[in-house]
Amino acid sequence: MTIALIIMSTLLGLINVASGLGKLQRVDQVTEIMDSVVLSKQQTSQLGVLQVLGALGLLIGIWVPFLGQAAAIAFVLYFAGAIIAHARAKTPGATYVPPAGLFVLSVVTAVLQLAR
């Protein structure tokens, strides 16, 4: 188990807990973004639950490799979907930065998880 794996998994996990809770608590800024990509309140809540559960999977996955690998791969797909959702909705360019950055972080985490 490498220090990089622990750092990346923890960072990605904490970011997704915060983001997921923002969706579940319907924080104004998050609600605006979800509205811009044409997601309902129910879909937004479901994504928030997925993010929190995925974050737990990443954090537990530090000690349970299969769970960490599955969670990291799921986040790669999640953030690829977020980028596609922004592209389909033709949102302004700056709105791509967070999902693109988290996509890259997810890819790095998945590579580290799979390489253990």
C-alpha positions as CSV (number, residue, x, y, z in Angstrom):
1,M,0.0,0.0,0.0
2,T,1.6,3.2,-1.1
3,I,1.3,6.7,0.5
4,A,0.2,8.0,-2.9
5,L,-2.7,5.6,-3.0
6,I,-3.8,6.6,0.5
7,I,-3.5,10.3,-0.2
8,M,-5.4,10.1,-3.6
9,S,-8.1,7.8,-2.3
10,T,-8.7,10.0,0.8
11,L,-8.7,13.2,-1.2
12,L,-11.1,11.9,-3.8
13,G,-13.2,10.4,-1.1
14,L,-13.4,13.6,0.9
15,I,-14.2,15.7,-2.1
16,N,-17.0,13.4,-3.1
17,V,-18.5,13.3,0.4
18,A,-18.6,17.1,0.3
19,S,-20.1,17.2,-3.2
20,G,-22.6,14.4,-2.4
21,L,-23.7,16.2,0.8
22,G,-24.1,19.4,-1.2
23,K,-26.4,17.6,-3.6
24,L,-28.4,16.0,-0.8
25,Q,-28.7,19.3,1.2
26,R,-29.6,21.1,-2.0
27,V,-26.9,23.8,-1.6
28,D,-27.8,26.7,-4.0
29,Q,-24.6,26.6,-6.0
30,V,-25.0,22.9,-6.5
31,T,-28.6,23.2,-7.4
32,E,-27.8,25.8,-10.1
33,I,-25.3,23.5,-11.7
34,M,-27.6,20.5,-11.6
35,D,-30.4,22.6,-13.1
36,S,-28.0,23.7,-15.9
37,V,-27.4,20.1,-16.9
38,V,-31.2,19.5,-16.7
39,L,-31.3,17.0,-13.8
40,S,-34.3,16.7,-11.5
41,K,-34.2,17.0,-7.8
42,Q,-34.6,13.2,-7.5
43,Q,-31.7,12.6,-9.9
44,T,-29.6,15.1,-8.0
45,S,-30.3,13.3,-4.7
46,Q,-29.5,9.9,-6.3
47,L,-26.2,11.3,-7.5
48,G,-25.4,12.6,-4.1
49,V,-26.1,9.2,-2.5
50,L,-23.9,7.6,-5.1
51,Q,-21.1,10.0,-4.3
52,V,-21.2,9.4,-0.6
53,L,-21.4,5.6,-1.0
54,G,-18.5,5.7,-3.5
55,A,-16.4,7.8,-1.1
56,L,-17.0,5.3,1.6
57,G,-16.0,2.6,-0.8
58,L,-12.8,4.4,-1.6
59,L,-11.9,4.9,2.1
60,I,-12.7,1.4,3.1
61,G,-11.0,0.3,-0.1
62,I,-7.6,1.5,1.3
63,W,-7.8,-1.8,3.3
64,V,-10.1,-3.8,1.0
65,P,-8.5,-3.7,-2.4
66,F,-11.4,-4.9,-4.5
67,L,-13.8,-2.3,-3.0
68,G,-11.3,0.5,-3.6
69,Q,-10.7,-0.6,-7.2
70,A,-14.5,-0.8,-7.9
71,A,-15.1,2.6,-6.3
72,A,-12.3,4.3,-8.2
73,I,-13.5,2.9,-11.5
74,A,-17.0,4.0,-10.7
75,F,-15.8,7.5,-10.1
76,V,-14.0,7.5,-13.5
77,L,-17.3,6.6,-15.1
78,Y,-19.2,9.1,-12.9
79,F,-17.1,12.1,-13.8
80,A,-16.9,11.0,-17.5
81,G,-20.7,11.1,-17.4
82,A,-20.6,14.6,-15.7
83,I,-18.4,15.9,-18.5
84,I,-20.8,14.4,-21.1
85,A,-23.8,15.9,-19.3
86,H,-22.2,19.4,-19.4
87,A,-21.4,19.0,-23.1
88,R,-24.9,17.9,-24.0
89,A,-26.3,20.9,-22.0
90,K,-23.8,23.2,-23.7
91,T,-22.9,24.8,-20.4
92,P,-20.2,27.5,-20.3
93,G,-16.6,26.4,-20.5
94,A,-15.8,27.1,-16.8
95,T,-18.4,24.5,-15.7
96,Y,-16.2,21.7,-17.2
97,V,-13.3,22.4,-14.9
98,P,-14.5,20.7,-11.7
99,P,-15.7,17.5,-13.4
100,A,-12.6,17.4,-15.6
101,G,-10.3,17.8,-12.7
102,L,-12.1,15.1,-10.7
103,F,-12.1,12.9,-13.7
104,V,-8.3,13.1,-13.8
105,L,-8.0,12.6,-10.1
106,S,-10.3,9.5,-10.4
107,V,-8.2,8.1,-13.2
108,V,-5.0,8.5,-11.2
109,T,-6.7,6.9,-8.2
110,A,-8.0,4.0,-10.3
111,V,-4.5,3.4,-11.7
112,L,-3.0,3.4,-8.2
113,Q,-5.7,1.1,-7.0
114,L,-5.3,-1.4,-9.9
115,A,-1.5,-1.4,-9.6
116,R,-1.4,-2.6,-6.0
